[in-house]
Amino acid sequence: MKKQLYFLAIVTTIVSCSPNPYKGSEEEYNSKLKTYTETISNKVPTELPAVSKSTISIDSSYSKQLYTFKDSLNNVAASSAENNRNVKWIGTVNFNLRKPNFIILHHTAQDSTAQTIRTFTLSRTQVSAHYIIDDNGEVIQMLNDYLRAWHAGSGSWGKDTDINSSSIGIELDNNGKEPFSESQISSLMALLNRLTKEYRIPKQNIIGHSDIAPSRKQDPSAFFPWKTLADNGFGIWYDDTLEEAPLNFNPELGLRIIGYNTKNLGSAVSAFKLHYMQRDVNSVLDQNTINTIYAVYKKQ
């Protein structure tokens, strides 16, 4: 018995003194993590071609929030599962930052860019976006692209029910009752050009707040030039000549395939019209609306 205990003690000592078999992968994990931590901590806006930009001073609350997330990213401590078993930590070397897959466009519904900046820098408002584009074309970045802004709220597109986690939010300085300026749309397209290339965002995934939340939102307004964007490769549009929809075409199913939540069909129809028809924005599903839904459906 003593010999067995002695042998067990020797084996235990050897195992405890053996080198960490995951040391190399842990070092690589930490190296990658450091790079990504620096990436999400970057507060320098990326230059856009032929677009003037401005920056705002970042208050201490932004940095405090950012460091909270940095601490979470760097946490490699073991945790416990619900069954009280310890969860062992071994870092993988195969990972990267989450990639945004949608761009959601909004109008600010406020009187000025300064007012919107103030709204986004007060914690009590609980709302934010990655970018604001002023009426004069100035672009203000307020959050790193990889981080999750609070611009979409409760909404969905297709099967995606957490749009904030998968999107970049862009706010256009506009009260919703006036046309968007040429400088503003020019800057928007320059920004969209960079974002879609950098993150490989499909053109059909450039949509409006009203598209993802048809029962709640109506932005950007009917003044927004969706066709102009689509003509330049940002978003989709239908052909000038509308084809008659087949008799067996189901417009509700067509809207769902495009991405709309049709639980409230009237709201979905109104949101579709706000984006693609921009005249007589209502919930009436007449033949012209059905034909337009069919035309957009075929572009998917």
N, C-alpha and C positions, 0 to 999 in steps of 0.2 A: 504494500500500500504506500509506504514511504517513497519507494522508487517511482511509483506512478505519479505521485504528487510532485516529486522532484523533476520528472520528465515534463510534466505539464507546466511547471514554473519556467523551465528553460524555453519551451515552445512559446509561451506567452511573452517572455522577454524578447525573443527573436522577432516575433510579430510586431511588438510595440516599438521596437527599435528600427524596423525596416523602413526604407524610404517611402514617402508618399507616392503611390503609383500614378496619381493624377497631378503631380506637381507641375508637369509641363503644360497640361491643358489649363490648369488654374492660372498659370502665369499668362498664357495667351488670352484667357477670359478677361483677366484684369487689364491687360493691355488694350483689348478692344473696348472694354467698358470705359476706360479713361478717355479714349477717342470719342466715343459717343456722348459721354458726359460733357466734354468740351463742345461738341456739336450743338447739343440742346441748350447750352449756356450762352451761345453766341448771340449778341445783341446788335451786331453790325448788319444793317440791311444790305441785301444784294443789289448791285447796280442794275438798272433797267435801261435798255437802249432808248435814247432820246426822250427820257422822262425825268423831270425834276423831282426831287424827293426832299422830304424833311424828316427829321427825327425829333422825338420828344424825350425829355429827361425821364428816366425810369425811376419811379419812387422806390423806397426801401421795401415796401410790401411786396413788390414784384420779385425782388431778389430773395426775400425771405421765403416766398412760395416756391421759387425755383430751387433753392437749396433744400427745401423739404423733399422735393422729388429727387434731387441728386442723392440725398441720404438713402432714400428708398431704393434707388437703382444700385447703390453700392452695398446694400445689406446682403451679406452672405451667411448670416447666422442661421443655425438650424431652428426649425419651428416644430410645432406639434400638430398632428391631425386630430380629427374629432374622436378617434378611438384611443387617443393618448399615446400613440406610437410616435416616436421622434421621426421627423423628416430630415433625412441626410442631405447635405449640400455637396454636390459635385458639379462644377461649372462646365457647361458645354462650350465648345469653341465655334459653334455654328449658329450665329444669330446676327441680327441687325436691328435698326430702328424700324418702327412701324411706318408704312408708306401710305400717305393720303391717296385716296382713290376717287374722291369727289371734290368739286368746287361748288360751293353754294353762294349765290349772289343775293344781296339784300340792298334795299335802300334804307337809309338811316331813320327816316321819318322824324328827323330833328332839324333844327334851324341852321346849324353850322357844324363844321368838322370839330371845332373847339368844344362844342357841347357834347358831341359823340365821344371825343377823347376823355372828357370828364366823366361821362357815364361809364366808360370802360376802365377807368382808374379808381372807381369807388367800389369797395368790396360789397357794399350792401346791394348793389344793383344786380349782381350775379349774372352779368352778361358781358360778352367780349367777342372779338373777332381777330383774325390774324392780320388783316389789312383794312385800312380806310383809304378811299380815294376821294380827294377833295374835288369840288366843282372845277377848280382851276387846273386839275391834272396832277397835283402833288400826291405822292403815295406815302402813306405812313404805315410802317410795319409795327404791330403791337405784340406779336407773339411769334416765337420760333415755329416754323412750319411743322415740325415733328411733334409739337405739343398740342394738347386737346383744348380748343377754345369752346366757349359756351355761347354759340350763336344760333344753333339749329333748334334747340329745345326738343320737345316731343314731336317726332316726325319719322317718316320712313320713305324709302325708295326701293321698290322691289322687296327683296327679303331683308334688306338692311334696316334694322330698327334702332340703331344707335349712330345716327349720322355725325354727331359731334366727334365720335372716335375715328371716323374714316374720312373726314373732310377738312378742307381749308375754307374758312369763311371770309368773304370780301364784302365790305360795306361801302356803298356809294353814297356820298353826301348828297341827299335829295329828300325833300319832304313828301314825296309821293304824289305831288300835284303839279309837277312841272317837268319839261323835257330834260334829259341828261345832256350835258355839254359835250361838244366834240372833243375837247381836251381830255375830259374825264373818260370817255369811251376809248380814246386812243391810248391812254395810260392803262386802262383795264386790259386792252388786248395785248399790250406789251407785257404786262404782268402775267396774263394767261399763257402767253407764248413761253415764258420762262418756266412757269409752274408745270404746264402739261409736258414739256420736254424733260424737265428734271425728274418728275415723278411718274411719267408715262401714264398720265390720266387720260382715259378715253374721251373723245369729244362729246359723246352722248352723256357723259357724267358731269357736264357743266350745266347746272340747273338752278332754279330759283327757290327762294324760301317758300313761296306759295306752292311750288310743285311737291315739296316734301311734307308740307303741313297745310293741305287744302282747306281744312275746316277752321284753321286759325289765322292764317297769314295771307296777305295780298301784296307781298313785295318780291321782286321789284315790280313796280306798277306797270300799267298798260303803255306808259311812255317808253319803256325800256326797249332798245333796238335788238331784239333777239335775232332777227333775220340778218342784220349787219354782222353780228358775231358769227353766225353760222356760215355766212358767205366768206368769212375769213378763217374758217376751220375750227371755230369754237362753239360747239353745240350742233344740233341737227335741225334741218328745215325740210319742208316738202317741196315738190316740184311746182312750178307756176300753174300748170294745168292739172286740176284735180280730177282724178279718176273716180268714177262711181263705185262706191263700195259694193261688193257682192251681197246678194240678198241674205246669205247665210253668215255674214260677218257680224260678230257680236261686239258692239262698241265697248261694253264694260270690260270684256276680256281683253280687248285691244288696249284700253287704258291701263289695265293691270300689267300687261306685257311691257308696255312703255315704262312703267314704274310707279304709277299712281296707286295710292291706297283708295279703293272704291267702296269702302264700308259705308261712306256717305257719298253715294254716286253723284248727287247734285253738286256737292262741293268739289269733287274730282273733275266734273265737267267744267265748272266755272274756272278752276285752276288751269285746266288745259287751254281753255279759251283765252285766259289772261296771258298765257305764254305764246300760243301759236296763232290766235285769231285777233285778239286785242281790239275787237269791236263787238258791241252787244255782249259784254261779258256777263253771262247769266248761266243758269243751270239747264236751259232748254236743249234737249238733244234732238235737234232737227237734222234733216238730211245733209245739209252742208257741213254741220259739225261732225256727223258720222263719217262723211267723206274725208274730212281733214284728219280725224283720228286714224282712219285707215291709211292715209298717206304717210303719217308720221310712224305708224306701226310698221309699215313696210321698210322704213329706214333703220330699224333696229338691227 
